[in-house]
């Protein structure tokens, strides 16, 4: 059930973002919309890189070496 809700939320967010960007192109100057999308993409990439780096620097669980008896 949770996977279904998560998938539906993902579809909703994708549709929302696409519709919102189309609305921005209709409402405002295309150059400003493209600049905003580029700035948002750069911010998203920077956040993704930072979170990836932090995840590797501070893992959730310490890695425990496995023995042959496990």
N, C-alpha and C positions, 0 to 999 in steps of 0.2 A: 504494500500500500504506500509506504513512504517513497519507494522508487517511482511509483506512478505519479505521486504528487510532485516530486522533484522534477520529473520529466515534463509534466504539464507547466510547472513554473518556469522551466527553462524555455519552453516553446512560447509562453506568454512574454517573457523578457525579450526574446529575440524579435518577436512580432512588434512589441512596443518600441524597441530601439529602431527598427527599420521604419516603422510608421512615423516616429518622431523625427528621424533624419529627413524623410521625404517632406514632412510638414515644414521643417526648417528651410528646405530648398524652395518651397512654395512661398513661404512667408518673408524670408530675408534674402539678401544678396548672396549669390552662390560662392563668391570668393571668401566671404566671412564664414559661411557654413563649412567649406572645405578646410579653412584654417582651424576652425574649432574641432573638426573631426581629427585632423592631424595632431593637434595639441592633445586631444583626448587619447589618441592611439599611443603617442609617445609616453604620456603619463601612465597608461595601462601597461605598456611594455616595461617601463621603469619599475612600477610596483611589482609586476610579475618576477622580474629579475631579483629585486630586493627580497621578496618572499621566498623565492627559490634558494637564495644565498642563506637567509636566516634559517630555513628549514634544514639545510645541510650543516650549518654551524651549530644549531641547537636542536638535535633530533628529539622526537617525542619520547622514545625509549632508548636507553643505552643498549648497544649491541652486545649480547652475551654470547661468548663462543659456545658452540654446540659440541657435545661430546658424542661419541659413537653409540652410547646407550640410549639416546633420545629417540 
